[in-house]
Amino acid sequence: MHQRLAPRRYALRHSLFMFYLDLDEIGLLAQVLRLFSRNRWNLYSFHDADHLPERGVAGAALRTRLVQYLAAQGMPLPPEARIRLLTLPRIAGYVFNPISVYFCFGHAEGAPLCAVAEVGNTFGEHKLYLLPSPTAADGSLFTLRVPKHYYVSPFSSLTLQFDFHLRAPGETLHLRIDDFDGEHRVLRSGLRGRRRALGDARLAWYGLKYPLLTLKVIGLIHWHALKLWLRGVPWYRKTDSPHLQREVLRPHGTLAALQAAPEQPVVPQ
């Protein structure tokens, strides 16, 4: 669900599925499932390099890189910690993830310790948002309102704030990420779903029910962007505010060049 509230109202809703994977079990899943592989092509595949780019040791497994990131943020995980990732896989070799979420648990049956939202954009960039502790009494809900400082949509200012409400998945999924301009909510977005067992039969069925889903996601993003543009919704160029695009991983070439360029002196007239 995606509902834009200002400056013009616009709403959309689409169905999809996501994987919820224990990072310690991905290799085993790839051994027992015919339609799923790790770091090689299949109808569905998971590639460590698709996540946390330029973090930690080059070529290291995703778990290792995330543990290094959390340690650098002052949140070292115990050796027995389990990390579960909500994400889209590569489908027929292609992946695009608007958001992936890591939920970190003290041990296999423990309550979640922290969450990390990894937000992607259509320029191939990533940004991490750490939600360091649960806020609900049951220990499963993580909330955070933080300056976005990241170019996600050409129709959203970089001065907005992300408002995260991320609940660790159980039998159901409830995620919400809204945009705020000061105290005014200008966009609502959310994911809801139910857990289903992962097996070859279900993967084959989802291949028919949601054909080439990741390509469909990127296609719909551009389709709805065109409709917003035709409706006259104001838009922002990515190159206009490089100083508001901070801690971006795998920065797009234009952003990297702008951030590296020295400030030009002002010449008195």
Order of alpha helices (4+ residues) and beta strands (2+ residues): beta-beta-beta-alpha-beta-beta-alpha-beta-beta-beta-beta-beta-beta-beta-beta-beta-alpha-alpha-alpha
